[in-house]
Amino acid sequence: MPTGSEIREQFLRFFEAKGHRRVHSSSLVPANDPTLLFTNAGMNQFKDVFLGSERREYLRAATSQKCVRAGGKHNDLENVGFTKRHHTFFEMLGNFSFGDYFKREAIAYAWDLVTSPEWFGIPQERLYVTIFNGEQGIPRDSEAEQYWREVKVPQDRIFAMGMKDNFWSMGETGPCGPCSEIHYDMGPAASDEGHTDCKFPCDCGRYVEIWNLVFMQFDRDSQGTLNPLPKPSIDTGVGLERVAAVLQGKLSNYDTDLFIPLIDAAARLTGVEVRRELAAERGSRSAASLRVIADHARATTFLISDGVLPANEGRGYVLRKILRRGIRHGRLLGAGKPFMYQMVFAVRDLMKDAYPELVETADRTAKIVQEEERRFAHTLDAGLSRLEADLQAVRRNMADAQRVVTEQEPLTDSGVGRAQLAQYRHQVERGMVYRGDHAFKLYDTFGLPFDFIMDACRDAGISLDVEGFERAMEAQRERARASWKGGAKQSAAPVFRDLAKTAFEGYRQTESEDCEVLAIVKDGQGVQSLKPGDEGEVVLDRTPFYADSGGQVGDIGVFYNTEHNAVVAEVNGCVMPVQGVRAHKVKARQPMHVGMKVDAVVHTEVREATMRNHTATHLLHAGLREILGKHVKQAGSLVDPQHLRFDFSHFASVADEELQDTEDLINKEVLRNTKVQTIEDVPIDVAINEYKAMALFGEKYGERVRVIKIGDFSTELCGGTHTAATGEIGLIKIMSEGSVSSGVRRVEAVSGEGSLKHFRRDHELESVVSTLVPRAQQSGSPADALRSELEKREAEVRKLQKELEQLRMKSAASSVASIDEKVRDVSGVKVLAHRVDNLERGQMRTLVDNLRNKLGSGVVVLGSAQDGKVALIVGVTADLTGKVQAGKVIKPVAEKVGGSGGGRPDMAEAGGKDPGQLDAALSEAYRAVESLLK
């Protein structure tokens, strides 16, 4: 019985023997492809090759690709652990042909590997194959049928299927074609519906697809027309977990050696007797929970290892859902303390041979998982409190409805009253129900298990709106699908796709003479010429212009005529629409045409400024790893002539002292004037394993790479332009640090002339400071002196403000000193309405309290106008609140100044926006009191 690792290795060795290049799995975060949430198929890393925008040095490849399907259109997370073959993380074995072999060879290879006793040796009598039957004007795939017959597949085991099952598209446009599948008969015991004699292609679970062969032979354009691809290609996929189940004689993927060690670890960490549970019925809740933990531990470990961090949106949100679902199932099994972080090491130990990077990342991954477990514990507690509050609210609402129905409280002589009464009667008849959308929020936001919510409702005697919960769940899935419409990348324009690679001479020089114009593109279409003033893209046979890539912006400059005495075009940037083909973004100054010769000249000062910032970025990366820890990895960058921006993985804000230490460290490297060594054409495994070069997150690398080495301080894979030595940078100044997203920080910095400009601005600021604080009085730095002076002046301002407030209060108090002259008798109640401008509300409250005390019994109304706004306060002594309520007094008063307000019976406040009506409003206070006393 072969192990999962042996099956993986067998597959790769088989195709290596057939002339395929073994290619290591790409990251779960698709490189340079924002259309995909996660890498979800083996072909993702070759997408640009199929689209024609990238060339590889091989035409045949074989991979074991790590994949995740748990978001977007692949959002079936709730099935994982409860079926035999659903997973979040899985491995996709695949073989690929990029315009080399096609259907005949692909079918022959697949059948040989699957059936040959030297390889998988699966009995032919348990296999079925499918082909495309032809639909929507696309003919039946008779070729595939013929080639299956050539390898001796009986005609009665070849089935024709429709577009849904046997036609594959990369997206709404781009490469597509028919596919052919190999299915295995697992036997009647595998049927989910208890079938004992069903026939293929019954979808009861007995017949399992183990290999899908996609024949990319069309290119669908924006009108939906299928145009034949000039070089048809092959993309196949074999689910390792499925084929392991077949070869190990298991009905469920979870019973293979790819999962059993993880299930054992989950059982040990949660205290479950694993063998007893696995021997029990497959539907056992404990067995399902162990499968969930095993699967989710794999997805969590690999996602974090590839740079994804728990967050509230995008990829991080999906990771958080997967991780918390695993934690939740551990709790269902009785785990009372964090355990999921220890599963990281179980995954590492099981899969480190195939994925050695897990050895390096496991400690950091475990720390992230442990912190998420701690945070989730608090979230769960909050969810439990919310659930209890919600259920209490349901009980209160039912009690209110029963009281209304019993006492007939609504006025049944009005239409509104009758409608309300009918609504309450319906509520009583239906009984207590907990809304499904509320339950879903607790499930989705707080992580409460659906079963737990159902149990709590049942214990409280409350029904749960299950249909409403499912509607909310489906609405969330639709939002997820809408957020990630994977794969809609356009194939490269033919004019670019058919060109040879541009010879790049920019590493050695910034001028290239007699360059031939190979192609001109205007508005996306190939043209033969440009007129003066036209803008377009020009491809030369060779160029010194660096093109946008690796975070570094493209060069700018000019094209001269071959006499070098006139500018033919301004070059405002350079890009690579197809890998290796450099397109110059130009504005023509003279007529240009295909075939002409030009001298290409890069703006040297701009290039040099960019080079300084790029080399500074490498030093900054290494410096942050030295100061903050080796978990720091690049998560994005921008290098242009003005500044550099560097995003990196880190859990917390970087302290000022840490930034200072980093800045000191990297500038010491600048002052050492260390040589920047460029090592060309290095095999990627040598670069990573021998040179210990950093491979950057989200970047694609070929089989041979370029290494930039700065002494013993920094070694990275990089195709950018750099200084010859660190001293050319001049100086690096960190300008800012902040958060980009959960777990990702951003540093911005300047170097060279950018640093000089910054220090000049600082010097100007020092001059300003010296006018406020003479240099002789500065005991520390100018910043300390300015800070001290500002604090001193702020204290003086606060002191003056306090004195002003005291004077205003004293003035207001003196204005009502002779209180008896200002008080009116309103129906036997003393009422004082008075204007006290420029007082704050706190001061007005104090004055109201003082005046109420002086009155002994009565009503006080104060109004203040300040900065175009009105403040009103009404105070009523305690003995009068039964007859006169402050809130009822203030309402008509506030209306006069265009405002509103309210409060307690003894004190109410309001605001307004018409100071011109304040006097009239205060006069209204007497009438308001009088109306309440009638």
Disulfide bonds with the S-S distance in Angstrom:
none
